Amino acid sequence: MPLCYFSNNSHVFDITPVENLFIQEFMLKAPGDFVKAYLYGLKQCYHSSGSEDSLEDFAHALGMEKKTVENAFRYWERQGILKVNKTKENKFSVEYYNIKDVLYNRGGNAENILYKYKDFNQNLQLIFGNRLLTPQEYLKIYDWIEIFELPKEVILMMIRFYLSKVGPKVSINYLDKIAESWARDGINTLQKAEEYIKTSESCYQDTVAVLKYLGIKRMPSQAELELYKKWRDVWGFSLNAILQACKETTKTQSPNMAYLDKILENLHKAGLESSQEVSSYLASRESVNDKIKELFLHLGKKDISPTPEHQAFYLKWTREWELNHEVLVLACKHCVRKGVDASLQSLDNLLEKWVKLGLKTTEDIKKYLGQIRKMDNEIKEILERAGENRPVEPADRNALRLWTQDWGLPFELILLAAEYSVMAKDKLLFMNKILASWKAKNITTVKEAKEDHERHLRSMQQDQKKALSKQVDFNKFQQHSYSEEDLEYLYEDIENA
């Protein structure tokens, strides 16, 4: 034990010196979790008391996976600023180096790292030919082995494929992004790599063709390749269809794949896939735009230029739902008459409702709307008989369908029930009780209903007289329970008797 030492409890308030060389030369290029592991380990070098004594505990303290922490230390070992040791008992320990000593006295540790992958390096150099890789480029490639955990043979196959497409001057940073995506997508065996390359071969050439059509003369980026795969594999567009869509990019001064993606997205929403469908649509685009403008006029809007989104709506209605233009005009007029928000989205909601009901022609729709108007007029008459003045609601239509279609009651019987419900608070509910009672008694005429009503009144009057004639404590007997509507109905009958 040394003569002098810090208190064990003081490390929280102490400092951990971090060399500026680490920040400038190593930290800026490293993954964030790796920096986190290095700094936490550095703190333990200065304050070993209370530090974790196993890789598992160290990882738990950082909230990281054990494998991530081990990869972090392996990364810094490749950088030459520490050394990972493992005993025969598989005990894990890390020896930190002084960075100034590493850089200025030892000359770095790159030679040892390069020698570690001697055979792999020879194969790499054979692929790159006359281009000599720098130690830094080698270190970046080693990250694919140790961080991304890609097998060496998979990495060689990946590099060989992209060199054949891009050429020997391809940047390691470009390949680094591809290696990361391969690791993320699980392309970690020779079989998976061969399958991916087979499907990517045509994808790469087609993407180059699209870029060339757009006037872009360079190799495609990984993001552009992913876009093309989406168009081809997810949306089902052929190369010819995509090239047809490229004609739409002439509207912008700087055509690019992102702009083309928006165009193809709208075509996909409209259900267009083949080059013939796309070509036909583009040829008729002006006619479609004129029809869209006409719809906006019927909605009360002027001077609106149709957008690709508007065109996608129109194509969905006419191609996918097979509605003709007259039906769309009828829907616009209906929206205006009902005071619905004058937008194509509102129009889309209405048309979807009609299509679900099987209404696709103007004749069917007009007949349906006529039935709705007739029903609404009948409901208004019923509400007036019941002494209620309010707009017709969906619940009213459902109730009328129940009474007339399901129960088969005549309209005159429903009007009579409305008259008997004048004093009720919830008139629709009270009418339903009356009509359900008549249905149960098989009453189908107004005469039968009135006779039943009179019998009901007499019965209630007799019950009331009997109740008033008894001079007893009613609390001793079971009481009859009346709802609020029943009591109102009762009082009305007594007054009218």
URSULFEN-V660345 format. One record per backbone hydrogen bond with DSSP energy under -0.5 kcal/mol. NH is the residue of the N-H (numbers start at 1). CO is the residue of the C=O. E is the energy in kcal/mol with one decimal. If there is no record, write none. Layout:
# URSULFEN-V660345
NH_CO_E + NH_CO_E
This chain:
# URSULFEN-V660345
10_7_-1.7 + 11_8_-0.5 + 13_10_-1.1 + 14_11_-0.8 + 17_15_-0.5 + 19_17_-0.5 + 22_19_-0.7 + 23_19_-1.5 + 24_20_-3.0 + 25_21_-2.7 + 26_21_-0.5 + 26_22_-1.7 + 27_22_-3.2 + 28_23_-1.1 + 29_26_-0.8 + 30_26_-0.6 + 30_27_-1.2 + 35_31_-1.8 + 36_32_-2.3 + 37_33_-2.1 + 38_34_-2.2 + 39_35_-2.6 + 40_36_-2.0 + 41_37_-2.2 + 42_38_-2.5 + 43_39_-2.1 + 44_40_-1.4 + 45_41_-1.5 + 46_42_-1.3 + 47_43_-1.8 + 51_48_-2.0 + 58_54_-2.4 + 59_55_-2.5 + 60_56_-2.3 + 61_57_-2.4 + 62_58_-1.3 + 63_59_-0.8 + 63_60_-0.7 + 64_59_-2.5 + 69_65_-1.9 + 70_66_-2.3 + 71_67_-2.5 + 72_68_-2.0 + 73_69_-2.3 + 74_70_-2.3 + 75_71_-2.2 + 76_72_-2.2 + 77_73_-2.0 + 78_74_-2.0 + 79_75_-1.4 + 80_76_-0.5 + 80_77_-1.0 + 81_76_-1.8 + 82_76_-0.5 + 83_95_-2.5 + 85_93_-3.1 + 87_91_-1.8 + 90_87_-1.9 + 93_85_-2.3 + 95_83_-3.2 + 96_94_-0.6 + 97_81_-2.4 + 99_97_-0.5 + 102_98_-2.0 + 103_99_-2.6 + 104_100_-2.6 + 105_100_-0.5 + 105_101_-1.6 + 106_101_-2.4 + 108_102_-3.0 + 113_109_-1.6 + 114_110_-3.0 + 115_111_-2.4 + 116_112_-1.4 + 117_113_-0.9 + 117_114_-0.7 + 118_115_-1.5 + 121_117_-3.1 + 122_118_-1.9 + 123_119_-1.8 + 124_120_-2.3 + 125_121_-2.7 + 126_122_-1.9 + 127_123_-1.7 + 128_124_-2.1 + 129_125_-1.3 + 131_128_-1.7 + 132_130_-0.6 + 133_131_-0.6 + 138_134_-2.2 + 139_135_-2.4 + 140_136_-1.9 + 141_137_-2.0 + 142_138_-2.3 + 143_139_-1.2 + 144_140_-0.7 + 144_141_-1.0 + 145_141_-0.8 + 145_142_-0.6 + 146_142_-2.6 + 147_143_-2.7 + 148_143_-1.9 + 150_144_-2.6 + 155_151_-2.0 + 156_152_-2.4 + 157_153_-1.9 + 158_154_-2.4 + 159_155_-2.6 + 160_156_-2.4 + 161_157_-2.1 + 162_158_-2.2 + 163_159_-2.3 + 164_160_-1.6 + 165_161_-0.9 + 166_162_-3.0 + 167_162_-0.6 + 167_163_-1.5 + 170_167_-1.6 + 175_171_-1.8 + 176_172_-2.2 + 177_173_-1.6 + 178_174_-1.4 + 179_175_-2.8 + 180_176_-2.1 + 181_177_-2.0 + 182_178_-2.5 + 183_179_-2.4 + 184_180_-2.3 + 185_181_-2.2 + 186_183_-0.9 + 187_182_-2.7 + 188_186_-1.7 + 193_189_-2.4 + 194_190_-2.6 + 195_191_-2.2 + 196_192_-2.4 + 197_193_-2.6 + 198_194_-2.2 + 199_195_-1.9 + 200_196_-2.2 + 201_197_-1.8 + 202_198_-0.7 + 203_199_-1.0 + 204_200_-3.1 + 205_201_-1.8 + 206_202_-2.6 + 207_203_-2.3 + 208_204_-2.2 + 209_205_-1.9 + 210_206_-2.2 + 211_207_-2.5 + 212_208_-2.4 + 213_209_-2.1 + 214_210_-1.8 + 215_212_-1.3 + 216_211_-3.3 + 217_215_-0.7 + 218_216_-0.9 + 225_221_-2.0 + 226_222_-2.1 + 227_223_-1.9 + 228_224_-2.2 + 229_225_-2.2 + 230_226_-1.9 + 231_227_-2.3 + 232_228_-2.6 + 233_229_-3.2 + 234_229_-0.7 + 234_230_-1.4 + 235_230_-2.5 + 237_231_-2.8 + 238_273_-0.7 + 242_238_-2.1 + 243_239_-2.5 + 244_240_-2.0 + 245_241_-2.0 + 246_242_-1.4 + 247_244_-1.3 + 248_245_-1.8 + 249_246_-1.5 + 250_247_-1.2 + 251_248_-1.3 + 252_249_-1.7 + 260_256_-2.0 + 261_257_-2.2 + 262_258_-1.4 + 263_259_-1.6 + 264_260_-2.6 + 265_261_-2.1 + 266_262_-1.9 + 267_263_-1.9 + 268_264_-2.6 + 269_265_-2.3 + 270_266_-1.5 + 271_268_-1.7 + 272_267_-2.5 + 278_274_-2.4 + 279_275_-2.8 + 280_276_-2.6 + 281_277_-2.3 + 282_278_-2.6 + 283_279_-2.2 + 284_280_-1.7 + 285_282_-0.9 + 288_284_-2.3 + 289_285_-2.8 + 290_286_-2.1 + 291_287_-1.9 + 292_288_-2.3 + 293_289_-2.4 + 294_290_-1.8 + 295_291_-1.9 + 296_292_-2.1 + 297_293_-1.9 + 298_294_-2.0 + 299_295_-1.3 + 300_297_-1.4 + 301_296_-3.2 + 305_303_-0.5 + 306_304_-0.6 + 311_307_-2.4 + 312_308_-2.1 + 313_309_-1.9 + 314_310_-2.4 + 315_311_-2.6 + 316_312_-1.9 + 317_313_-2.3 + 318_314_-2.5 + 319_315_-2.8 + 320_315_-1.0 + 321_316_-2.5 + 323_317_-2.4 + 324_360_-0.5 + 327_324_-0.7 + 328_324_-1.3 + 329_325_-2.2 + 330_326_-2.4 + 331_327_-2.2 + 332_328_-2.0 + 333_329_-2.3 + 334_330_-2.1 + 335_331_-2.3 + 336_332_-2.2 + 337_333_-2.5 + 338_334_-2.0 + 339_335_-0.5 + 339_336_-1.0 + 340_335_-2.7 + 343_341_-2.1 + 347_343_-2.1 + 348_344_-2.4 + 349_345_-2.1 + 350_346_-2.1 + 351_347_-2.6 + 352_348_-2.4 + 353_349_-1.7 + 354_350_-2.1 + 355_351_-2.7 + 356_352_-2.2 + 357_353_-1.3 + 358_355_-1.6 + 359_354_-2.8 + 360_358_-0.7 + 365_361_-2.4 + 366_362_-2.8 + 367_363_-2.2 + 368_364_-2.3 + 369_365_-3.0 + 370_366_-2.4 + 371_367_-2.0 + 372_368_-2.1 + 373_369_-2.6 + 374_370_-2.5 + 375_371_-2.6 + 376_372_-2.8 + 377_373_-2.4 + 378_374_-2.2 + 379_375_-2.5 + 380_376_-2.4 + 381_377_-2.0 + 382_378_-2.2 + 383_379_-2.8 + 384_380_-2.3 + 385_381_-2.1 + 386_382_-1.6 + 387_384_-1.3 + 388_383_-3.2 + 390_388_-0.6 + 396_393_-0.9 + 397_393_-1.4 + 398_394_-2.3 + 399_395_-2.1 + 400_396_-2.4 + 401_397_-2.4 + 402_398_-2.0 + 403_399_-2.4 + 404_400_-2.7 + 405_401_-2.0 + 406_401_-1.6 + 407_402_-2.4 + 409_403_-2.7 + 413_410_-0.5 + 414_410_-1.2 + 415_411_-2.1 + 416_412_-1.9 + 417_413_-2.0 + 418_414_-1.8 + 419_415_-1.8 + 420_416_-1.8 + 421_418_-1.0 + 422_419_-1.2 + 424_421_-1.1 + 427_425_-1.2 + 430_426_-2.3 + 431_427_-2.7 + 432_428_-1.9 + 433_429_-1.7 + 434_430_-2.1 + 435_431_-2.8 + 436_432_-2.3 + 437_433_-1.9 + 438_434_-2.2 + 439_435_-2.6 + 440_436_-2.1 + 441_437_-1.5 + 442_439_-1.3 + 443_438_-2.9 + 444_442_-0.5 + 449_445_-1.9 + 450_446_-2.6 + 451_447_-2.3 + 452_448_-2.1 + 453_449_-2.1 + 454_450_-2.6 + 455_451_-2.3 + 456_452_-2.0 + 457_453_-2.2 + 458_454_-2.7 + 459_455_-2.3 + 460_456_-1.9 + 461_457_-2.5 + 462_458_-2.6 + 463_459_-2.0 + 464_460_-1.9 + 465_461_-2.4 + 466_462_-2.5 + 467_463_-1.8 + 468_464_-2.2 + 469_465_-1.9 + 470_466_-0.9 + 471_469_-0.6 + 472_470_-1.0 + 474_472_-1.0 + 476_473_-1.7 + 477_474_-1.6 + 482_480_-0.5 + 487_483_-2.1 + 488_484_-2.0 + 489_485_-2.4 + 490_486_-2.3 + 491_487_-2.7 + 492_488_-2.1 + 493_489_-1.9 + 494_490_-2.2 + 495_491_-2.2 + 496_492_-1.8 + 497_493_-0.7 + 497_494_-0.6
